[in-house]
Amino acid sequence: MPAVSLSIFGGVGAQFFDNNGTPLSGGKIYTYEAGTTTPLATYTSSTGNTAHTNPIVLDSGGRVPSGGEIWNALQLYKFVLKTSADVTIATYDNVGSSFNATAIIANFTGDGSDTTFTLASAPAGENATNVYINGVYQQKNTYSIAGAVITFSEAPPTTSSIEVNYV
């Protein structure tokens, strides 16, 4: 289950229209990783448990089904809005989310040899992390993030307290 945030593209209760101002009945919203044609899931609620179909098929009023909400993983998206006949109306690239996530705190203990630690979920990125060893803030250049794994450039000392605060 990914951390999600409300999409600024579709958000809650948005209604979509064709170029003549008619509700986009059966219209489609395709979702991709920003700048690509690689499909990227969106979600029906803040839990991030249920993915929308891709494309999202709009109801007869031109609204998102399943509660009318679009939630994004914490990254940039490309949205392509099309008619029911797959004619492109518009493309919106590098679209973010309303960022309203709750911080997650992970605690580990150093053993003097391990440099990698696995978090419960992937942070939104290195800039969405704060790391402390024995209460001392660690500069971003002392670790890297790849998915849900944090890797330190040097192993934290034996019995050291490691705290990773992230969204």
C-alpha positions in Angstrom: 0.0 0.0 0.0 1.7 3.2 -1.1 1.5 6.6 0.6 -0.9 8.7 -1.4 -2.1 12.3 -1.6 -5.1 13.8 -3.2 -4.6 14.5 -6.9 -4.7 18.2 -8.0 -5.9 16.9 -11.4 -9.1 15.1 -10.4 -9.2 15.5 -6.7 -12.7 15.1 -5.2 -15.9 15.4 -7.2 -14.3 16.9 -10.4 -16.4 16.9 -13.5 -14.8 16.7 -17.0 -16.2 18.1 -20.2 -15.6 17.8 -23.9 -14.4 20.8 -26.0 -18.1 21.9 -26.4 -18.8 22.0 -22.7 -20.8 18.8 -22.6 -20.1 16.4 -19.7 -17.6 13.8 -20.9 -19.8 10.7 -20.5 -17.6 7.6 -20.8 -14.5 9.7 -21.2 -11.2 8.3 -20.2 -8.3 9.4 -18.0 -5.1 7.7 -18.7 -2.4 8.0 -16.0 1.4 7.7 -16.6 4.7 8.4 -14.9 5.5 12.1 -15.7 7.2 12.6 -19.0 6.6 9.0 -20.2 4.0 6.6 -21.5 4.6 4.1 -18.6 1.3 3.5 -16.9 1.1 4.6 -13.2 -1.7 3.6 -10.8 -4.0 6.1 -9.1 -6.1 5.1 -6.2 -9.8 5.4 -5.2 -9.2 6.6 -1.6 -6.7 7.9 0.9 -5.9 4.3 2.0 -4.1 3.6 -1.2 -5.6 0.0 -1.1 -7.6 0.0 -4.3 -6.2 1.1 -7.6 -8.4 2.7 -10.3 -8.6 1.1 -13.6 -6.2 2.6 -16.1 -7.8 4.3 -17.9 -10.3 5.6 -15.4 -13.7 5.5 -17.3 -15.8 8.5 -16.4 -19.5 8.0 -15.5 -22.5 9.5 -17.5 -22.0 12.9 -15.8 -18.3 13.0 -16.7 -17.2 12.3 -13.1 -14.8 9.8 -11.7 -16.6 6.6 -10.4 -16.0 4.8 -7.1 -16.6 7.8 -4.9 -15.3 10.5 -7.3 -11.8 10.7 -5.9 -8.3 10.4 -7.5 -5.4 9.8 -5.2 -1.8 9.7 -6.4 1.3 8.0 -5.2 3.7 10.7 -3.9 5.3 11.5 -7.3 4.6 13.4 -10.5 2.1 12.1 -13.0 1.0 12.6 -16.6 -2.7 12.6 -17.2 -4.2 12.2 -20.7 -7.9 13.1 -21.0 -9.7 11.4 -23.9 -13.3 11.0 -25.2 -15.0 7.6 -25.1 -13.8 7.1 -28.6 -10.2 7.6 -27.5 -9.8 11.1 -29.1 -7.3 13.1 -27.0 -8.8 16.3 -25.5 -5.7 17.3 -23.5 -2.5 16.1 -21.9 -1.3 17.4 -18.5 2.3 16.5 -17.6 4.3 16.8 -14.4 1.2 17.1 -12.2 1.7 16.7 -8.5 -0.7 16.2 -5.6 -1.9 18.1 -2.6 0.6 16.9 -0.1 -1.0 16.0 3.2 0.8 12.9 4.3 1.5 11.9 7.8 5.1 11.4 8.7 6.3 7.8 9.3 9.0 7.1 11.8 11.2 4.0 11.5 13.7 3.0 14.2 16.7 0.7 13.8 19.8 -0.2 15.8 23.2 -0.1 14.2 25.5 -3.1 14.5 28.7 -1.5 13.1 28.5 -3.6 9.8 25.1 -3.3 8.2 24.7 -0.3 5.9 21.2 -1.1 4.5 17.9 -0.9 6.3 14.4 -1.6 5.0 11.6 0.8 5.7 7.9 -0.2 5.9 7.2 1.8 2.7 9.1 3.8 0.1 9.6 7.5 1.0 8.5 10.1 -1.5 12.2 10.6 -2.1 15.5 11.5 -0.4 14.3 15.0 0.2 11.2 13.7 2.1 13.5 12.1 4.7 15.2 13.2 7.9 17.6 10.7 9.4 19.2 10.8 12.9 21.9 8.6 14.4 22.0 8.9 18.2 19.9 12.1 17.9 22.3 13.7 15.4 20.9 14.8 12.1 22.5 13.1 9.1 23.3 15.1 5.9 21.6 13.8 2.7 25.0 12.9 1.2 25.6 10.3 4.0 22.8 8.0 2.7 20.7 7.2 -0.3 17.1 5.9 -0.8 16.1 3.3 -3.4 12.5 2.2 -3.0 12.0 1.3 0.6 15.7 0.7 1.3 18.0 3.3 3.0 21.7 2.7 2.4 24.3 4.6 4.5 27.7 5.4 3.1 29.2 4.0 6.4 27.7 1.5 8.7 26.1 3.2 11.8 28.1 2.3 15.0 27.2 -0.7 17.1 24.1 -0.1 19.4 23.5 3.3 17.7 19.9 4.5 17.6 18.8 5.2 14.0 15.7 7.2 13.4 14.3 7.7 9.9 11.4 10.2 9.6 9.8 10.2 6.2 6.6 10.7 4.1 
